[in-house]
């Protein structure tokens, strides 16, 4: 499977920016796309953004569209999430994930990185 390690989380003020990184290793050639999810205290995990590994086409949740940008670097086997105009409601643990097909579940997950936006 694919091993994923997130980094870049931290504490920022409302309106600030943060860039998350997800380094992938292992069977990366089998991944169809990679995505970012988040889980806030007392809430269920939700989709944030995803990107098709080969073509670079990206998709976003409505809540982050226009503020977040997902990108990938093939040479580094790394996916990024640039987060701008952060809001307190963005506070959550952010997870990186990978899957092998469009209609399959995300089966590879990182351990998560904490993002806290102060108000």
N, C-alpha and C positions, 0 to 999 in steps of 0.2 A: 504493500500500500504506500500511500504518500504520507510523509511526515511533514508536519507544518509547525512553525514556530513564529508566534506573533511578537511584535515589539513596537515601541513608540508611544504607548499610552502614558497618561500623566494627568496633572491638574492644570486646567486653564480657566480663564475668566470668560464670561459670556461675551460672544463676539470674536473670540480668539480662534486660532487655528492649530491643528495638530495633524501629523502625518503618521499613519500606521504602516508597518511593514509586515509581510508574511513570507518567510523563507521556506521554500519547499525542497524536499529531497526524497530520494527513493524512486518509485515508479511514476515519475512525473509525466512521462509520455502517454500514459493512459488517461489522463485527465481531460475531460471535455471542457469544463469551465471551473473557475474558482470564485468564491464569493465571501462576503463579509456578513456576519450576523451579529446581533447584540442582544443582551439580556439585562434588563434593569431590575433592581430589587423588587420582588413581589410581582413581577411580570413575566410573561412567557417570552421565549426567544423569538426574535423577529428578523426578517430579511432586511438587509440594508442595501447591498449592491452585489453584482456579479459581473464577470467578464469572461467571454469565450476565449479560451487559451490561444487557439490558433489565429482567429480572425480579429480579436480585439474588440468585438462588439460588446457594449456594456448596457446594463439595466440597473435601475434604481428604484427604491421605494419612494413613494410620493413624499414622505416625510423628510427626505434628505435631498431630493432632486433640486439641482441648482446650487447646492451648498457642498456636496461631497463629490469627489471624482475618483473613480477606480482606474488603475492602470497596471500594466505588467511589464517586466523586463525578462525576456526569454533567456538572455545570457546569464543572468543572476538567479533564474528560477524564483523570482520574487514578485509578489503582488502588493500594490500599495493602495492605501485609502487616504486621500487628501481631504481633510475635513475643515471647512471654513465656516465662518459665521455660526459658531457653535452655540447651542442653547442648553439650558439646564436639563431639558428633557432628553438630550443626547447622552446624558450620563448613563453608563452601562459598562458591562464587560463585553468587549468586542472579540469575536471569534472568527478565525479564518477557516474556510472549508473547501473541499474539492470533491468532485464527482466525475464519474466516467461517462455519463450520458445525459442528454437533455431531460429525459423522463425518469431518471433514477434519483434515489436519495443521495444527499451529500454524506459520504461514508468516511471521509478523512477530516479530522478536526484538530485544531491547535488547542492549546490550554487557555488561551484568552489573555487579553491585556486590558487593564482598567483605564477607562476614560472618565474623568470627573470634571464637570463644568460648573463652576461656582456662580451664584447669582447675587 
